[in-house]
Amino acid sequence: MRTTMMSRMLKGAAAAVAFSTLAACASIGGGRDAPLRPPVVTDPAPIVSGTMRPYQIKGRWYRPVEQPNYDEVGMASWYGAQHNGRPTSTGERFDMTALTAAHKTLPLPSLVEVTNRANGRRVILRVNDRGPFVDSRIIDLSRAAAEELGLLSQGVGEVRVRYVGRAPRTGGGMAMRRAEVEPAPQPRPYIQPVTTVAPVVSGASAYWVQAGAFSDRRAAKRIADRLGDRATVQDLNGVGQAQFRVIVGPWPDANAAEQARQAVIARGFGDALLISGG
């Protein structure tokens, strides 16, 4: 009888352990679209003065506002070394290794939950900057955030963004990867920057963005297709090892071309160059 009693106690303990393990998994995971458990913010940072005023970029007005029910699906891009160490809209220094993001209208600083729709990975991010000012993009991620979400290699991807609430005075980012099967990463063609070949463009006042140069025309064509209608493949007539380059444009002035170059960089082409026909 004593042996039977001990056996029952052990079975009960095992069941309790199993239940507690499932409960812990549910608190982190749950369904694919279940919200994460955000960090508890007991001393929220004040909204930075001036960041909630309406502002205009490229002729378009943006009106920041507290949006407790904000829940949007759209495209995300990421920014990294070219902005590292620069001040953000909150006055904080951008750290590409921190879990942060930029948004056009949410309060600064605040917390958002971002889900990569392709693989289910989720993160909590600290929003401390404004942007991205590119059509169809709803959020700009730090390099670390893009890496956690599995968006680093492709440059952009579809995400779901939910407003969590006010951010703590520092930090607040939290990686919450899902235990789901991710699609196999697709190899990207090597992009060789070309800085010594004179640009072959028409019009002395035209400006272009060079996204990259390749030894294979098909690889260049794939990149041009990804970058849209204004991207073309240019034959360099066998100058050096890279015979084909992808250029985007033209634009009538350097400012417009520089904005386009930043957009190309956000797509993952960090060596994009500004070239002119003059």
Steps between C-alpha positions, in 0.01 A plus 500: 500500500783732584653425159169575328470830688854602398425410137190721500695792650769471234241493223331805646830688519581412141160625387550826691840553336351431158216746564736774621718449191199533269387812685843656459496421128154649465606823670775542242349343194130435476350530154687651208305827534481508882660815647827456687523571869668845491743620764337665800576874489468647850680829428426600139715754324322828426406562139777715353386859456451597137475149358119505507468810282382466138791506256550494124736279296512511118180704488304255718372577849528255790304545822634301798241388754458249781350190335420235764322279241766534229527170309627514141646267238752634251860492385799544730851606403813535713786743547845434638859619487437812293291644787677342797580752774285777354232664718144372461185713525494443878859619535622147575793372296407242239655166588465247220564217749202599720140390447356831379290634214375812323133581439333799337223578752517294821606672826872527569623303680255210500495122466365298209464129428624409151428164336665371185204362306719256307646305794308600814796656682406783736680772691414788730676813375566846643381766252730800533519648150284626211477325162505325261394759243462253216164400352359170632751479791341520844807448723879519486689245708844513654746244364464290814119505474516396133734215593269374776204507260690325221484802266868585486588333170201605288495860626119533512211278601134500599439551871220563744553791741300536821527784751593370845520823700739748653867406512720490809764767545758271342479183296180301484588290195447127534565216255230232496581254222239241417585130489374469143659370185644785298534495123847409381706816439548580134858576392553855381735580214826669594485874437833648402516881535646682200661836568751534217277470193365828361118511501340445162182709522327742271443862592756718673262589785371148568570318828484126554546248781726200441366210708779257408712343225512137389685265271175318416219673308230276648601591855492870407158458339357338814620792712358753251164324509500520880573874496207593273425667169771767526778243534688387190799281419792678336764318293851617593651334191727271701676774699665318792338190653151646546342531154143594593376750753156591630414870495184670621373830365546752360419788737528870411697607809739359757253531791240281331770251401637486856153421635479220245846376604387479863197299386729262308722464809189416703433218258830343607748650251735677739758585229255699285673794327376835373618568145436783255514543127688825523 
